[in-house]
Amino acid sequence: MTVSPTRRSDARTLEQYLAHLRVERGLAANTIAAYRRDLTRYLDHLASRGIDLAAATPADVSAWMQAIRSGEDGRSALAASSAGRALAAVRGLHAFCEEEGETPHGDPAAGLPAPARSQRLPHPISLGDVEALLEAAARPRTGLLPVERALRDRALLEVLYGLGARISEAVGLDLDDLSAAERQAVLRGKGDKHRVVPVGSYAIRAVEAYLTRGRPALAARGRGTPALFLGSRGSRLTRQAAWGIVQDAAEAAGLAEHISPHTLRHSYATHLLHGGADVRSVQELLGHASVTTTQLYTQVTVDSLREAHAAAHPRAVDGA
């Protein structure tokens, strides 16, 4: 079977992108393998329709999403979570091509929404698992500027958990948005709504260490940006890269369950409620427009509340 020049070119682009993930981002071998599987499936879909990667349109990406959700491409149908992961990989590939000047029409996957998931909230992780995750993020790995990136990664995860920030809010932080002296930060939430949240001492120390010993080396590789968190090229850290940092740390920490940035936000809210914070305060900290949304987080505390009631209330259990 003869392989077309376009197919060979796209395969080379894929290898260049995977090398970028491996060398510059220092992703783990298992993560690289997952990217390869998702992106090979995507390129196979385009090739079966005679479409060059650089010429792919939003309609092409949408058709591919439908194919992997239904199994129309002859492979196993993917659940919403797996399809969302695959879409993130495709966005990363197209963003890489755009940055390299190989995609004249921009990223065709940028505006495509991720598949809708069930409304089940992610299971919060324990404080011990949070600490293991943070310690794993702080360990330097291979690749470019490993120590500097480790300082950044630890600071990013401290911000995600310590502030209950959404991933977009964390990567959207500028240098002036976080004040160590005032122990507070300004987060830009949905609808460009701003809220001021307190910053704990652990997050402050991690950010200051990153600003002192990590960010300058990363900034030297770019053209200057007010962004707090920088990628390996000196520009603002992307949402996808931040997702990868969390997932890499979870893998390094040996956490079996799926960990996402929202897992940390959910754990933040749950730990606050367990600690005695009232729902209205947590609503303000999370930036929810309605308290009804925040009350979803209280569902996970029902079992612990029931246990506390059974242990403490004189009429919670039958007498002997």
N, C-alpha and C positions, 0 to 999 in steps of 0.2 A: 504493500500500500504506500502510495506517494504522499508525503506530508507537505502541505502547501507552505509557501514562504511566510504567509501570514500566521499560520499555526506555529511555525518555528519561532517567529518573532515574538509572539505572545508567550510562548514557553520560556524564552530568554528573559522577557520582562518579569515573569513570575519568579524565576530563579534570582534575578537581581533584587526583587522585593523581599524575598525570603532571606537573602543574604543581608539585606538592610536590617531586617528584624533580628537576625541572629547576631550580627556584629555591632550595630549601633544601638539597638535596644536591649541586646543581651537576653532575648527570650529563651525560655527553656526548650529543650528538644521536643517534648510532648506538645507544647504550644505551637511550635513551628510545624509539626506534623499535622495538627488540626487545621492550621491555615492552609497547608498544602492540599489537604483533602477537599476543603470547601472551595478553594480557588480553582483547583483542577476541575471540579464539577462545573464550576461557572464557565471556565474557558471551553470545556467540552460542549456545553450548551450553546455558546456563541459559535463555535466551530461548526456544529451540526447545522447551523443556519447560515453559514458563510459570512459571519459578522466578525470584523476585526475588533480587538479590544478597544483600540483608540476611537473606533466609530460607534461604539455601543451607545444607545439612547436610554432614557428613563423607561421607555416602553419595553426595551430588551431586558433590562434588569427586572422589571415587573413581571415579565413573562417567565423569566428564570425563577423568580420567587414562587410563582404559581406552580411551576414544574416541580420544585423541590418540596413544596408543601403537599402536593398531591401524588408525587411519585411518577409523574407523566414522563420523566426522562428515563424511566426504566430502573431507577434505583429506589432505595427505601425512602418513603415520605418522612419528612422531618417535622417534629413538633415545633410549636411556635418559638420556644426558647432556643432550639438548635438552629432554626431558620434565622432567628435574629442574630445569632453568633455568626452564621455564614454571611449575612448581609453586612455585618460589621467588618468582616474580612474583605468583602468586595469593596466597601467604601474605602478601606485602607489602601487597597491596591490602586484604585482610581485616584485617590489623593496623592499617592506616590507618583503615579504617572503624570498627574497635573504639575506636581512640584518639579518633576524632571523635564517638563515641557513636551511630553509625549501625547497629551490629550488636548487637542485644540479647542474642544467644546466644553471643557470643564468636567466635573464629576457627575455622571448620569445617575449615580446612586444617592446623591446628597439629599434630595428631597423626598426620597421614598420612605414611608413610615415603616417601622419594624412591625412584624406580625403581632396582632393583639394577643396578649396573654390572658390567662384567667386572673381574676381579681384577688386570688390568694396571695397574701403578703409573704415575703420571704421569711424563713425561720430566723429569728435573731440568734446570734452566736453569743456564747458566754464571755464574760470578762477575761477569763483565761485564754480563750481562743483569740480575742481581740489583741491581747498582749503578745501572743505567739505570732500573730499576723504582723504586728508592728515590728517585732524583733526580726522577723524574716525579711521585711522590707529594708531594714537597716544594714543587712549583710551585703557587702559589695559582690557583684557577679562579674561575669566576663563582659567584654565589649569596651566601647569608648567611655572614658572617664568614669570608671566603675564606682569609685569612692564618692564622687560628686553626685552621681545619679542615685546612689544609695541614700545620701543625705536628703535629696529631693524626694525620693519615694517615701521615706519615713515621715517627712514633713507633710506630704500630700495625704497620707493615711491618717495622720494625727488630725489634720483639718477635717477630713471626711467624717471621722468618728467623733472628734472633740467638738465640732460645730454642728454636726448633723446636716452638713451641706450636701446638696445635690451635686452630681458630678459636673454639671454645667456651671454651677456656682463656684465650685472649687477651682476649675481651670480658668474661670472668668475673673478670678481675683487679680487685681493689680497691686503693686507694691504699696501704694498709699491706702489700700482698702483695709489693711490689717495693722493695728496699732498695738505694739507690745506695751507701751507706756499706759495706755488706757484699757488694755486687756479686752479689746473688742474688735470686731470686724464687720464690714459692710458686705452683705451678700446680695447679689442681683438675681432675684428669682424669676418665676414665670411671669410673663407679661411685663418684664422690665421693672417689677416691683422690688424695691430695696428694703432690707431689714437689717437692723443692727443686732448682732448676737455676741454674747460673752465668749471669750477665748480663755481656756484653762492654761495652767502653767506648763503642762506637758506639751501642748501644741505650740505654745510660745517658744519654749526651749528648742523644739525640733525645727521650727521655722527660722529662728535666729541662727542655729547651727548651719542650716542650709544656706541662708543669706550670706554668712561669713565665709564658709568653706566650700560651698557647692555651686551656688548660682553664678559667681563671677566667671568661672571657667566655662560654664554653659553659655553665658551671655557673650563671651568673647568670640563664640562661633557664629553669632548672628549679627544683625544690623541695628540692634537697639530696640527694646520693647519694654513697656511698663509692666508686662505680665509678671506675676509672682512666680509661677511655675513654668519652667522652660523645658523644651525638648532638646534632643542632642544636637540640633542644628541652630540652637539659640533663639528659636521663635517660640511663641506661646504653645504650651503643651496641649495637644488635642484631646478631645473626649475619648477617642478610641485608644490613644496611648495610655491615658489614665486608667481606662478599663484594664488594659493589659498589665499595668503595674500592680493593680489589685489582684488580678488572677495569678500573676507570677508569684506574688507574695504568699497567696493562699496555698499554691502548690509547694513552695519552699517550706511553708510551715506545716505541711502534711495534713491540711484540713480536708477531710473527705468530701464534705458537701460543697455545692456550688456557692462561691462567694462573689458578690458583685459590689460595686460602690453603694448600691441601695441597701445591701445587707448591713453595711456599716451605719447608714442613716436610720434604718429600722432598729438596729441594736441600740443606737444612741437614744431613740425615743423610748424604747422598751425599758432600758436601764434607768432612764429618768423616772418613768412611771413606777418601776419597782422601788426606786429610791424615795418615793413619796411626792414627786412633783404632780401638780394638778393638771388636768387635761387642757385647760385654757392656756396655761403657761407653755406647755409643750406645743400647743397650736401656734403660738406666737414664735417660738423658737424654730419650728419647722417651716413657717411661712405658709401655712394652710389658710385658704380663704374661708373655709367652713370648719367648725369644730367637728362636724360629722365625719370628715375625712380623718381627723386625728383620732377619733373614737375607734376607728378600725384597728389602730395599734393597741388599744386596750384589750382586744380579744385574746391576745397571747398571754395576758396576765391573769386570766380567769382561773386557770388551774392553780396558780400559786396563791391567789386570793382565797380560793376554796380550801386549800390546805391550811392557810393561816386561820381561817374561820373555824375549821374543824379542830385545830389545836388550841384555840384561845377562847372560843365562845362556850359558856357553860351549858347551853342547850343545843349545841351543834350535833352532838352524838347522843345515842341512847345511853342512859345510865345502866349500871349493872343491876 
